[in-house]
Amino acid sequence: MVSTRAVPNLVFRGLRGQRSAGEFAAAVRRAAREIGEQVACDARYIGRVESGEIRCPNYAYERVFLFMFPGASLADLGFSARESVRGRGARTTAPPPPITPPTLHSDIHEESDVLRRVFMTSGTATVAAASLGLGGRAAAAGPLAVPAQRRVGEAEVSAVEKAVRQIRLLDDRHGADGLYRQASQPLRAAYALLDSGATTRRSTSDRLHAGAGELAISVGWLAHDSGRFDDARSHYAEALATARLAGDAALEAHAFCNASFLARDTGRAREAVRAAEAGQRAARPLGSPRLLALLALREAGARAWLGDRAGCEQAIGRAHAAFGHGPTDADPEWMSFFREAELELLEAQCWSALGDWPRAARHARRATRLQDPHFTRNLALYRAQLAGDLAQAGAADEAASVGHQVLDLLDRVQSARIRGMLASAVRVLRPHGGPEVAALLSRYEELPPGA
Protein backbone atom coordinates (compact mmCIF):
# COMPACT_ATOMS: atom_id res chain seq x y z
CA MET A 1 0.00 0.00 0.00
CA VAL A 2 1.37 3.41 -0.96
CA SER A 3 1.71 5.89 1.90
CA THR A 4 -0.37 9.07 1.61
CA ARG A 5 1.32 10.87 4.49
CA ALA A 6 2.06 14.49 3.56
CA VAL A 7 5.71 15.54 3.32
CA PRO A 8 6.28 19.03 4.79
CA ASN A 9 7.36 21.69 2.32
CA LEU A 10 10.38 23.03 4.22
CA VAL A 11 11.52 25.14 1.27
CA PHE A 12 8.29 27.13 1.25
CA ARG A 13 8.44 27.44 5.06
CA GLY A 14 11.91 28.93 4.71
CA LEU A 15 10.65 31.52 2.23
CA ARG A 16 8.20 32.82 4.82
CA GLY A 17 11.09 33.66 7.13
CA GLN A 18 10.15 35.55 10.30
CA ARG A 19 6.71 36.56 9.08
CA SER A 20 3.66 34.91 10.61
CA ALA A 21 1.49 32.75 8.39
CA GLY A 22 -1.14 35.51 8.44
CA GLU A 23 1.39 38.17 7.44
CA PHE A 24 2.68 36.01 4.63
CA ALA A 25 -0.89 35.33 3.42
CA ALA A 26 -1.47 39.09 3.30
CA ALA A 27 1.66 39.47 1.18
CA VAL A 28 0.33 36.80 -1.19
CA ARG A 29 -2.97 38.65 -1.55
CA ARG A 30 -1.16 41.94 -2.24
CA ALA A 31 0.99 40.28 -4.90
CA ALA A 32 -2.12 38.79 -6.48
CA ARG A 33 -3.73 42.20 -6.76
CA GLU A 34 -0.61 43.56 -8.46
CA ILE A 35 -0.97 41.08 -11.31
CA GLY A 36 -4.76 41.11 -11.48
CA GLU A 37 -5.31 37.73 -9.82
CA GLN A 38 -7.85 36.91 -7.12
CA VAL A 39 -6.89 34.39 -4.43
CA ALA A 40 -8.53 33.83 -1.06
CA CYS A 41 -5.25 33.21 0.75
CA ASP A 42 -5.23 33.03 4.55
CA ALA A 43 -3.02 31.64 7.31
CA ARG A 44 -4.64 28.21 7.08
CA TYR A 45 -3.85 27.95 3.37
CA ILE A 46 -0.19 28.80 4.08
CA GLY A 47 -0.22 26.13 6.79
CA ARG A 48 -1.59 23.55 4.36
CA VAL A 49 1.16 24.37 1.87
CA GLU A 50 3.90 24.15 4.47
CA SER A 51 2.55 20.89 5.90
CA GLY A 52 2.63 19.35 2.42
CA GLU A 53 -1.14 18.91 2.27
CA ILE A 54 -1.12 21.04 -0.88
CA ARG A 55 1.54 19.43 -3.03
CA CYS A 56 1.03 21.73 -6.01
CA PRO A 57 -0.86 25.06 -6.05
CA ASN A 58 -3.65 25.79 -8.53
CA TYR A 59 -2.86 27.95 -11.51
CA ALA A 60 -3.78 31.27 -9.88
CA TYR A 61 -1.52 30.63 -6.88
CA GLU A 62 1.23 29.43 -9.20
CA ARG A 63 1.18 32.75 -11.06
CA VAL A 64 1.26 34.67 -7.79
CA PHE A 65 4.09 32.64 -6.26
CA LEU A 66 6.24 32.88 -9.40
CA PHE A 67 5.60 36.63 -9.43
CA MET A 68 6.69 36.90 -5.79
CA PHE A 69 9.86 34.89 -6.38
CA PRO A 70 11.16 35.86 -9.85
CA GLY A 71 13.22 33.25 -11.63
CA ALA A 72 12.01 30.41 -9.42
CA SER A 73 10.10 27.37 -10.65
CA LEU A 74 7.47 25.46 -8.70
CA ALA A 75 10.13 22.84 -7.92
CA ASP A 76 12.37 25.61 -6.55
CA LEU A 77 9.52 26.53 -4.16
CA GLY A 78 9.25 22.96 -2.91
CA PHE A 79 6.18 21.89 -4.89
CA SER A 80 5.61 18.65 -6.80
CA ALA A 81 5.10 18.64 -10.57
CA ARG A 82 1.47 19.29 -11.46
CA GLU A 83 1.13 16.10 -13.50
CA SER A 84 2.14 14.04 -10.47
CA VAL A 85 -0.87 15.24 -8.45
CA ARG A 86 -3.49 15.33 -11.20
CA GLY A 87 -5.02 12.03 -10.20
CA ARG A 88 -6.40 13.19 -6.86
CA GLY A 89 -9.87 12.59 -5.55
CA ALA A 90 -12.88 13.59 -7.61
CA ARG A 91 -10.79 14.11 -10.74
CA THR A 92 -10.83 10.36 -11.37
CA THR A 93 -14.59 10.42 -12.01
CA ALA A 94 -14.59 12.73 -15.02
CA PRO A 95 -12.15 14.74 -17.14
CA PRO A 96 -11.86 18.45 -16.39
CA PRO A 97 -14.03 20.77 -18.52
CA PRO A 98 -12.22 22.28 -21.50
CA ILE A 99 -12.08 26.01 -20.85
CA THR A 100 -12.49 28.12 -17.74
CA PRO A 101 -11.73 31.84 -17.24
CA PRO A 102 -8.32 32.24 -15.55
CA THR A 103 -9.70 33.76 -12.39
CA LEU A 104 -12.25 30.94 -11.90
CA HIS A 105 -9.58 28.26 -12.38
CA SER A 106 -10.51 24.77 -13.55
CA ASP A 107 -8.09 23.54 -10.91
CA ILE A 108 -10.26 24.78 -8.05
CA HIS A 109 -9.81 22.25 -5.29
CA GLU A 110 -7.45 24.12 -2.95
CA GLU A 111 -9.15 27.46 -3.67
CA SER A 112 -12.65 26.17 -3.00
CA ASP A 113 -11.55 24.84 0.38
CA VAL A 114 -10.55 28.36 1.37
CA LEU A 115 -13.75 29.86 -0.05
CA ARG A 116 -15.93 27.30 1.65
CA ARG A 117 -14.64 28.33 5.08
CA VAL A 118 -15.99 31.82 4.49
CA PHE A 119 -19.49 30.36 4.13
CA MET A 120 -19.40 27.83 6.95
CA THR A 121 -19.57 27.77 10.72
CA SER A 122 -18.20 24.94 12.80
CA GLY A 123 -20.56 22.54 14.53
CA THR A 124 -23.88 24.25 13.83
CA ALA A 125 -25.30 26.35 11.03
CA THR A 126 -28.37 28.45 10.29
CA VAL A 127 -30.67 27.23 7.55
CA ALA A 128 -33.25 30.02 7.54
CA ALA A 129 -33.03 33.55 8.91
CA ALA A 130 -36.20 35.25 10.12
CA SER A 131 -34.68 38.53 8.94
CA LEU A 132 -35.05 37.25 5.35
CA GLY A 133 -38.76 36.68 5.89
CA LEU A 134 -38.67 32.95 5.18
CA GLY A 135 -41.97 32.53 7.00
CA GLY A 136 -43.49 29.43 8.58
CA ARG A 137 -42.29 27.81 11.76
CA ALA A 138 -38.65 28.67 11.09
CA ALA A 139 -39.40 32.38 11.09
CA ALA A 140 -41.62 32.14 14.13
CA ALA A 141 -39.03 30.27 16.14
CA GLY A 142 -36.07 32.33 14.97
CA PRO A 143 -32.95 30.93 13.27
CA LEU A 144 -32.90 27.14 13.06
CA ALA A 145 -29.69 25.57 14.35
CA VAL A 146 -28.85 22.35 12.55
CA PRO A 147 -26.10 20.07 13.93
CA ALA A 148 -23.48 19.33 11.30
CA GLN A 149 -24.06 15.55 11.53
CA ARG A 150 -27.86 15.70 11.33
CA ARG A 151 -29.47 13.68 8.54
CA VAL A 152 -30.34 16.09 5.75
CA GLY A 153 -33.77 15.58 4.24
CA GLU A 154 -36.66 17.35 2.53
CA ALA A 155 -37.11 20.03 5.19
CA GLU A 156 -33.50 21.20 5.04
CA VAL A 157 -33.25 21.14 1.25
CA SER A 158 -36.58 22.96 0.91
CA ALA A 159 -35.34 25.64 3.32
CA VAL A 160 -32.27 26.24 1.13
CA GLU A 161 -34.41 26.44 -2.01
CA LYS A 162 -36.83 28.80 -0.28
CA ALA A 163 -33.97 31.04 0.81
CA VAL A 164 -32.85 31.34 -2.83
CA ARG A 165 -36.34 32.40 -3.95
CA GLN A 166 -36.76 34.85 -1.09
CA ILE A 167 -33.42 36.55 -1.72
CA ARG A 168 -34.29 36.99 -5.39
CA LEU A 169 -37.69 38.40 -4.54
CA LEU A 170 -36.28 40.91 -2.07
CA ASP A 171 -33.57 41.93 -4.54
CA ASP A 172 -36.20 42.55 -7.23
CA ARG A 173 -38.05 44.84 -4.87
CA HIS A 174 -35.32 46.58 -2.92
CA GLY A 175 -31.91 46.10 -4.52
CA ALA A 176 -28.84 44.46 -3.05
CA ASP A 177 -27.19 46.89 -0.63
CA GLY A 178 -29.30 46.12 2.43
CA LEU A 179 -29.51 42.38 1.83
CA TYR A 180 -25.97 41.15 1.34
CA ARG A 181 -24.95 40.64 4.96
CA GLN A 182 -28.28 39.06 5.89
CA ALA A 183 -28.10 36.65 2.99
CA SER A 184 -24.74 35.29 4.14
CA GLN A 185 -26.45 33.43 6.99
CA PRO A 186 -28.45 30.89 4.97
CA LEU A 187 -25.49 30.58 2.60
CA ARG A 188 -23.22 29.45 5.43
CA ALA A 189 -25.91 27.01 6.49
CA ALA A 190 -26.32 25.53 3.02
CA TYR A 191 -22.61 24.78 2.70
CA ALA A 192 -22.45 23.43 6.25
CA LEU A 193 -25.20 20.98 5.33
CA LEU A 194 -23.43 20.12 2.10
CA ASP A 195 -20.15 19.61 3.91
CA SER A 196 -21.73 17.31 6.49
CA GLY A 197 -22.36 14.67 3.83
CA ALA A 198 -25.43 13.60 5.79
CA THR A 199 -27.79 13.11 2.84
CA THR A 200 -28.93 9.54 2.29
CA ARG A 201 -30.62 9.81 -1.11
CA ARG A 202 -29.05 10.82 -4.41
CA SER A 203 -32.02 13.02 -5.33
CA THR A 204 -31.70 14.91 -2.05
CA SER A 205 -27.97 15.34 -2.53
CA ASP A 206 -28.45 16.65 -6.07
CA ARG A 207 -31.05 19.17 -4.90
CA LEU A 208 -28.83 20.29 -2.03
CA HIS A 209 -25.87 20.82 -4.35
CA ALA A 210 -28.03 22.77 -6.78
CA GLY A 211 -29.64 24.80 -4.01
CA ALA A 212 -26.33 25.65 -2.36
CA GLY A 213 -24.82 26.64 -5.71
CA GLU A 214 -27.80 28.80 -6.64
CA LEU A 215 -27.66 30.40 -3.20
CA ALA A 216 -23.96 31.18 -3.70
CA ILE A 217 -24.80 32.83 -7.02
CA SER A 218 -27.66 34.81 -5.48
CA VAL A 219 -25.47 36.08 -2.65
CA GLY A 220 -22.70 36.71 -5.18
CA TRP A 221 -25.11 38.83 -7.17
CA LEU A 222 -25.98 40.85 -4.06
CA ALA A 223 -22.25 41.44 -3.57
CA HIS A 224 -21.85 42.27 -7.27
CA ASP A 225 -24.74 44.74 -7.36
CA SER A 226 -23.60 46.46 -4.18
CA GLY A 227 -20.06 46.96 -5.48
CA ARG A 228 -18.34 44.23 -3.44
CA PHE A 229 -16.63 42.76 -6.47
CA ASP A 230 -14.04 40.62 -4.68
CA ASP A 231 -16.77 38.98 -2.62
CA ALA A 232 -18.82 38.40 -5.76
CA ARG A 233 -15.90 36.69 -7.51
CA SER A 234 -15.47 34.35 -4.53
CA HIS A 235 -19.16 33.44 -4.43
CA TYR A 236 -19.35 32.81 -8.17
CA ALA A 237 -16.19 30.68 -8.00
CA GLU A 238 -17.72 28.63 -5.20
CA ALA A 239 -20.88 28.11 -7.24
CA LEU A 240 -18.79 26.96 -10.20
CA ALA A 241 -16.86 24.59 -7.94
CA THR A 242 -20.13 23.14 -6.65
CA ALA A 243 -21.44 22.73 -10.20
CA ARG A 244 -18.29 20.97 -11.35
CA LEU A 245 -18.19 18.60 -8.38
CA ALA A 246 -21.88 17.75 -8.77
CA GLY A 247 -21.82 17.50 -12.58
CA ASP A 248 -24.65 20.07 -12.75
CA ALA A 249 -24.58 21.70 -16.21
CA ALA A 250 -27.47 24.06 -15.41
CA LEU A 251 -25.71 25.43 -12.34
CA GLU A 252 -22.46 25.68 -14.29
CA ALA A 253 -24.15 27.72 -17.03
CA HIS A 254 -25.63 30.06 -14.42
CA ALA A 255 -22.27 30.52 -12.68
CA PHE A 256 -20.55 31.32 -15.97
CA CYS A 257 -23.35 33.73 -16.89
CA ASN A 258 -22.84 35.76 -13.73
CA ALA A 259 -19.05 35.45 -13.90
CA SER A 260 -19.14 36.93 -17.40
CA PHE A 261 -21.27 39.83 -16.20
CA LEU A 262 -18.88 40.52 -13.32
CA ALA A 263 -15.79 40.27 -15.52
CA ARG A 264 -17.28 42.84 -17.89
CA ASP A 265 -18.12 45.15 -14.99
CA THR A 266 -14.58 44.95 -13.63
CA GLY A 267 -12.85 45.68 -16.94
CA ARG A 268 -11.96 42.09 -17.86
CA ALA A 269 -13.73 41.99 -21.20
CA ARG A 270 -11.77 39.09 -22.71
CA GLU A 271 -12.42 37.00 -19.62
CA ALA A 272 -16.10 37.98 -19.91
CA VAL A 273 -16.19 36.65 -23.49
CA ARG A 274 -14.58 33.35 -22.47
CA ALA A 275 -16.97 32.91 -19.54
CA ALA A 276 -19.99 33.61 -21.75
CA GLU A 277 -18.74 31.11 -24.34
CA ALA A 278 -18.16 28.50 -21.63
CA GLY A 279 -21.66 29.14 -20.33
CA GLN A 280 -23.12 28.57 -23.79
CA ARG A 281 -21.28 25.25 -24.09
CA ALA A 282 -22.70 24.14 -20.75
CA ALA A 283 -26.20 25.34 -21.66
CA ARG A 284 -26.59 23.80 -25.13
CA PRO A 285 -27.72 20.34 -23.94
CA LEU A 286 -30.27 21.83 -21.51
CA GLY A 287 -32.95 22.68 -24.08
CA SER A 288 -33.51 26.30 -23.03
CA PRO A 289 -33.27 28.81 -25.92
CA ARG A 290 -33.87 31.67 -23.49
CA LEU A 291 -30.80 30.68 -21.46
CA LEU A 292 -28.72 30.59 -24.64
CA ALA A 293 -30.10 34.02 -25.56
CA LEU A 294 -29.02 35.51 -22.24
CA LEU A 295 -25.54 34.00 -22.51
CA ALA A 296 -25.23 35.30 -26.08
CA LEU A 297 -26.07 38.77 -24.78
CA ARG A 298 -23.40 38.42 -22.09
CA GLU A 299 -20.96 37.64 -24.88
CA ALA A 300 -22.27 40.57 -26.96
CA GLY A 301 -21.76 42.99 -24.06
CA ALA A 302 -18.20 41.80 -23.53
CA ARG A 303 -17.37 42.09 -27.22
CA ALA A 304 -18.81 45.59 -27.26
CA TRP A 305 -16.40 46.60 -24.50
CA LEU A 306 -13.57 45.19 -26.62
CA GLY A 307 -14.74 47.39 -29.50
CA ASP A 308 -15.58 44.30 -31.57
CA ARG A 309 -18.71 45.65 -33.28
CA ALA A 310 -19.01 42.78 -35.77
CA GLY A 311 -18.67 40.14 -33.05
CA CYS A 312 -21.13 42.03 -30.88
CA GLU A 313 -23.72 42.22 -33.68
CA GLN A 314 -23.35 38.51 -34.42
CA ALA A 315 -23.92 37.65 -30.76
CA ILE A 316 -26.95 39.96 -30.60
CA GLY A 317 -28.35 38.23 -33.69
CA ARG A 318 -27.96 34.81 -32.04
CA ALA A 319 -29.64 36.16 -28.91
CA HIS A 320 -32.67 37.44 -30.82
CA ALA A 321 -32.96 34.19 -32.77
CA ALA A 322 -32.85 32.09 -29.59
CA PHE A 323 -35.19 34.41 -27.70
CA GLY A 324 -37.67 34.17 -30.57
CA HIS A 325 -38.15 30.45 -29.88
CA GLY A 326 -40.10 31.51 -26.80
CA PRO A 327 -40.15 30.13 -23.27
CA THR A 328 -39.92 26.39 -22.55
CA ASP A 329 -40.29 24.15 -19.54
CA ALA A 330 -36.49 23.83 -19.52
CA ASP A 331 -35.97 27.51 -18.72
CA PRO A 332 -34.30 27.85 -15.29
CA GLU A 333 -36.36 29.33 -12.48
CA TRP A 334 -33.79 32.07 -11.88
CA MET A 335 -34.40 33.47 -15.36
CA SER A 336 -37.81 34.92 -14.48
CA PHE A 337 -36.31 38.41 -14.92
CA PHE A 338 -35.27 37.71 -18.52
CA ARG A 339 -38.15 39.04 -20.53
CA GLU A 340 -38.29 41.31 -23.56
CA ALA A 341 -37.53 44.33 -21.38
CA GLU A 342 -34.26 42.81 -20.20
CA LEU A 343 -33.37 41.83 -23.76
CA GLU A 344 -33.77 45.47 -24.79
CA LEU A 345 -31.78 46.70 -21.80
CA LEU A 346 -28.85 44.40 -22.48
CA GLU A 347 -28.80 45.39 -26.12
CA ALA A 348 -28.88 49.05 -25.07
CA GLN A 349 -25.79 48.43 -22.98
CA CYS A 350 -24.03 46.95 -26.00
CA TRP A 351 -24.65 50.02 -28.16
CA SER A 352 -23.72 52.27 -25.25
CA ALA A 353 -20.36 50.49 -24.89
CA LEU A 354 -19.81 50.95 -28.63
CA GLY A 355 -20.59 54.67 -28.34
CA ASP A 356 -23.76 54.55 -30.43
CA TRP A 357 -25.75 56.65 -27.97
CA PRO A 358 -28.93 57.33 -29.99
CA ARG A 359 -29.33 53.63 -30.75
CA ALA A 360 -28.64 52.76 -27.12
CA ALA A 361 -31.27 55.25 -25.99
CA ARG A 362 -33.88 53.74 -28.32
CA HIS A 363 -33.41 50.31 -26.82
CA ALA A 364 -33.26 51.63 -23.26
CA ARG A 365 -36.50 53.53 -23.84
CA ARG A 366 -38.18 50.33 -25.04
CA ALA A 367 -36.90 48.54 -21.95
CA THR A 368 -38.49 51.10 -19.63
CA ARG A 369 -41.81 50.85 -21.47
CA LEU A 370 -41.87 47.06 -21.37
CA GLN A 371 -40.71 46.54 -17.80
CA ASP A 372 -43.07 44.89 -15.31
CA PRO A 373 -43.77 47.44 -12.51
CA HIS A 374 -43.38 44.71 -9.89
CA PHE A 375 -39.62 44.60 -10.57
CA THR A 376 -38.92 47.87 -8.76
CA ARG A 377 -35.17 47.51 -8.91
CA ASN A 378 -35.22 47.00 -12.66
CA LEU A 379 -37.48 50.02 -13.14
CA ALA A 380 -34.76 52.12 -11.54
CA LEU A 381 -31.99 50.29 -13.42
CA TYR A 382 -33.54 50.71 -16.85
CA ARG A 383 -34.29 54.36 -16.26
CA ALA A 384 -30.75 54.97 -15.07
CA GLN A 385 -29.47 53.37 -18.27
CA LEU A 386 -31.82 55.53 -20.33
CA ALA A 387 -30.79 58.71 -18.51
CA GLY A 388 -27.13 58.01 -19.23
CA ASP A 389 -27.68 57.20 -22.89
CA LEU A 390 -29.83 60.28 -23.41
CA ALA A 391 -27.25 62.47 -21.69
CA GLN A 392 -24.50 61.11 -23.93
CA ALA A 393 -26.72 61.57 -27.00
CA GLY A 394 -27.17 65.26 -26.15
CA ALA A 395 -30.84 65.04 -25.12
CA ALA A 396 -30.17 66.83 -21.85
CA ASP A 397 -33.73 67.79 -20.88
CA GLU A 398 -35.14 64.31 -21.47
CA ALA A 399 -32.18 62.80 -19.62
CA ALA A 400 -32.84 65.08 -16.66
CA SER A 401 -36.51 64.15 -16.66
CA VAL A 402 -35.67 60.44 -16.58
CA GLY A 403 -33.07 61.13 -13.89
CA HIS A 404 -35.86 62.51 -11.67
CA GLN A 405 -37.73 59.22 -12.13
CA VAL A 406 -34.67 57.32 -10.92
CA LEU A 407 -34.42 59.55 -7.86
CA ASP A 408 -38.08 58.88 -7.12
CA LEU A 409 -37.23 55.18 -6.74
CA LEU A 410 -34.05 55.43 -4.68
CA ASP A 411 -35.92 55.51 -1.38
CA ARG A 412 -37.14 51.98 -2.20
CA VAL A 413 -34.16 50.58 -4.09
CA GLN A 414 -30.67 50.26 -2.66
CA SER A 415 -28.16 49.44 -5.37
CA ALA A 416 -24.64 50.73 -5.77
CA ARG A 417 -24.87 49.83 -9.46
CA ILE A 418 -27.89 52.09 -10.03
CA ARG A 419 -26.42 54.93 -8.01
CA GLY A 420 -23.24 54.65 -10.06
CA MET A 421 -25.16 54.77 -13.34
CA LEU A 422 -27.08 57.84 -12.20
CA ALA A 423 -23.85 59.49 -11.07
CA SER A 424 -22.37 58.93 -14.53
CA ALA A 425 -25.41 60.54 -16.17
CA VAL A 426 -25.16 63.51 -13.81
CA ARG A 427 -21.49 64.02 -14.67
CA VAL A 428 -22.35 64.21 -18.36
CA LEU A 429 -25.23 66.62 -17.69
CA ARG A 430 -23.33 69.05 -15.44
CA PRO A 431 -21.99 71.26 -18.29
CA HIS A 432 -25.50 71.66 -19.73
CA GLY A 433 -27.76 74.53 -18.77
CA GLY A 434 -31.51 74.75 -18.55
CA PRO A 435 -34.01 74.49 -15.72
CA GLU A 436 -34.57 70.71 -16.07
CA VAL A 437 -30.89 69.93 -15.67
CA ALA A 438 -30.45 72.45 -12.86
CA ALA A 439 -33.37 70.94 -10.95
CA LEU A 440 -31.95 67.44 -11.30
CA LEU A 441 -28.49 68.52 -10.17
CA SER A 442 -29.94 70.31 -7.15
CA ARG A 443 -31.97 67.30 -6.13
CA TYR A 444 -29.09 64.92 -6.74
CA GLU A 445 -26.76 66.94 -4.52
CA GLU A 446 -29.24 66.56 -1.66
CA LEU A 447 -29.01 62.77 -1.71
CA PRO A 448 -27.60 61.39 1.55
CA PRO A 449 -24.45 59.27 1.18
CA GLY A 450 -25.32 55.74 0.12
CA ALA A 451 -28.96 56.60 -0.58
Salt bridges, closest charged atoms under 4 A:
GLU37 OE2 - ARG63 NE 2.57
ASP42 OD2 - ARG117 NH2 2.67
GLU50 OE2 - ARG16 NE 2.63
GLU53 OE2 - ARG48 NE 3.06
GLU62 OE1 - ARG82 NH2 2.50
ASP107 OD2 - ARG82 NH1 3.17
ASP107 OD1 - ARG91 NH2 2.70
GLU110 OE2 - ARG88 NH1 3.36
ASP113 OD2 - ARG48 NH2 3.11
GLU154 OE1 - ARG207 NH1 2.71
GLU156 OE2 - ARG150 NH2 2.58
GLU161 OE1 - ARG207 NH2 2.80
ASP177 OD2 - ARG419 NH1 2.75
ASP206 OD1 - ARG202 NE 2.95
GLU214 OE1 - ARG168 NH2 2.73
GLU214 OE1 - HIS254 ND1 2.67
ASP225 OD1 - ARG377 NH2 2.96
ASP225 OD1 - ARG417 NE 3.17
GLU238 OE2 - ARG116 NH2 3.68
GLU252 OE2 - ARG244 NE 3.20
ASP265 OD2 - HIS224 NE2 2.88
ASP265 OD1 - ARG264 NH2 2.85
ASP265 OD2 - ARG417 NH2 2.41
GLU271 OE1 - ARG268 NH1 3.70
GLU277 OE2 - ARG303 NH2 3.02
GLU299 OE2 - ARG303 NE 2.81
GLU299 OE1 - ARG318 NH2 2.58
ASP308 OD2 - ARG303 NH1 3.36
GLU313 OE2 - ARG309 NE 3.41
GLU333 OE2 - ARG165 NE 2.62
GLU344 OE1 - HIS363 ND1 2.63
GLU344 OE1 - ARG366 NH1 3.77
GLU347 OE1 - HIS320 NE2 2.76
GLU347 OE2 - HIS363 NE2 3.30
ASP356 OD2 - ARG309 NH2 3.51
ASP372 OD2 - ARG339 NH1 3.16
ASP372 OD1 - HIS374 ND1 2.92
GLU398 OE2 - ARG365 NH2 3.05
ASP408 OD1 - ARG443 NH2 2.52
GLU445 OE2 - ARG430 NH2 2.45
